[in-house]
């Protein structure tokens, strides 16, 4: 039994963590399931306020943001992350059904931009490439 716990601990320790901010519950849940099935640890947030109240001592390997949120903008979140010494090197991917990269890049330049609707395989490939 001890061996199973150790293997589980080591496996979880090596898992990549993603912080997901998406206000649409259906998309958020789908991405949580998909990314978890792919071996990621996912912590999701439905709004800027919820994300802002997270434990900031925990850094993910990737931030995945929707552009339009009910209580703020992901570009503000991106700018804060990129301006913070502790998180400035953590990649940010922004997703949007309405905006284009040229529309938001003057506010914050993410590591990648994924238009919605997105292809699941393309999303996973781009996350993998961003984390390399």
PyMOL commands that set and color helices and strands:
alter all, ss='L'
color gray80, all
select helices_A, chain A and resi 2-14+25-37+48-52+74-83+101-104+120-131
alter helices_A, ss='H'
color red, helices_A
select strands_A, chain A and resi 17-21+41-45+62-66+68-69+72-73+91-96+112-115
alter strands_A, ss='S'
color yellow, strands_A
deselect
rebuild
show_as cartoon
